Amino acid sequence: MLTPDPSGPKGGEGRSPGRLAWRRFKRDRTGVISAYVVIGYFLVALCAPLIAKLYGKDPYVTYGQNQSGLLNDFGFPVKPNGGISGDFWFGIEPQLGRDLFTFLLYGIRNSLFIAGAVTLLVTVIGITIGITAGYLGGKTDYLIGRIIDILLAFPQTLFFIAFWPVMITILVAPDDAIPTWLTITSLITVMTAFGWAPIARLLRGEVLALREREFVESAKVTGASPARIIFKELLPNLWTPILIQATLALPLYVTAEAGLAFLGVGLTAKTPDWGVMLQRAADVYQDDITFMLFPGVTMVVFVLAFNLLGDSVRDALDPKTKR
C-alpha cells in the first residue's frame, strides 16, 4: 500500500501556477528582503506628511534664513556634517537652509508618484496596443509595428528634454509661473508617450505566437467573441511577461525622472524631488557632500532593491529563466 508523501502538497495546495510562483518567491531570500525594502519606501512615501508632522519640520520652510546661527556668511551650515543635529537629523540645505530629512521624505513621495503613474499608464497602454496588434494582425499589426519601431529608434532622454519645454510653452504663457501640478502632469504625459513601445512590442510577439495555439483556435470554433478570447484565453497567459516588465520598468522611470530634474527639465528647486536634491548637491558637493549623500544613497538602495525584486519575480514566475 502506498503512503502519501508528507512533503508533498496537501489537498491540492500549491498546485496552481500562482501558488507555485508564490512558494518559489518565498524561498528566494534576496527577493523577500528586496520586497520589504520596496514596501518600506512606499510606506514612507505614503506617510511622508504624517512623519513630517511628528518630526516637527516642513520641507518648504527655509530654516537657515529664518533662524540665525544655522548658516554662515557663505550660506553653508555652521555645524559640521551638513548641520546634522538633534533638530535637523539629516542636516540643512546650503543657501536656503531647508530641512533635508523632510525634503527627502517628500522627494521620495514625488518621485515614486511620478514613476508609479508612468509605469501604470505605460503598462496599460502597452497591453492594449500590443494585444490589439498581435490579435488583429494584417495592416493593423503592420502600422502599429512601424510606430513601435520609430519610437524605439528615438533616444528617449533627448526627446524628453526636447518635448517637455514645447508642451509647457503651449500650455503656459512665458511670463506666468508654471504650476507644480502642471509640471508633474506634463512629465507623466511625455514619459508615457515615449515609454509604452517596449512592452507593446513584447506582448505583440507573445500574442502572435499564442493566437495560433489550439486553445485559441478551439475558442474561435465555439463562436467565442474576440473580447472573450482576449480576456479568457490570451491575457491569463500574458500576466508573467506583464508583471516582469512592470517591475523592471518602475526603477527605470525613477532614475529617468531624477535625471530629467538633474538636467533642469521637470520639477524645479522649490519642489522636493530626488533629482532636484542631486542637482542642488552638484553645486555644493565640493564644500559639503552631505547634501548629496542622503538622496544618492536612498535612490541607489531603492533602484537596487526594485531591480532585485524584479529578478526574483521573473525567476518565480518563469523558473526556466533562472541560471
C-alpha angles and dihedrals in degrees: 000000000000119000121211118254106253090207093058126090117287119230093346093307112159095012097112116087091245094053092045091051091048092051091049091048093050090054090056103087093188091054094048093049090047090051091053090049093049092046089050091055092050091048090052090049093050094045097041095114091048093047091048091050092051090045090052100229137106123217093220099052115100098220093171092061096039098048125051121229097036100090129034126225091278093054097253125125114275094215119069125260094037095309096300110175143137089280096045109035096187096027128247133290117261116250098004098042099217119164108264097205096059091035088057092046092055091040090058089046094052095042094049091045093054095043092045093050092049092047092050094048094043091050094049094046092044091051093049097046096038095051092043093052095044096045099043097039120172119075093347091057091045093051095046090044092056092048090051091049091051093050092047090051092059120088098241098206093054091049091048088055092045101043102039095066089045091055092047094051090052093052102036131044114243093246096047125092115249111242114233092233090055091050091052093045093049092047091052091047096050095043091048094048091058098032108061097073101083096054091041091054092048094049092044089059092046092051092047088058096041097049090066093053121110097247091056092047090049091052090052092050091053089055098253114169120245090250091054092047091051097046099035103033110022107032096054088058093048102053093092097059090038094055092043093051092046094051091049094044100056097066089046091057091045090058092040092054091045090049092052092050089048089054091049097256115124126359116036131223093270092063121073111245139141092241093046091053092050091048092052090044091054089064096051108024093106090061099031122013094179093086090059095041100068101044091040095051095043092050094048091049093049096046092045093048093048093047090050089047090052091051091049092049090050092050092047094049096040112024091181089074092059114107 
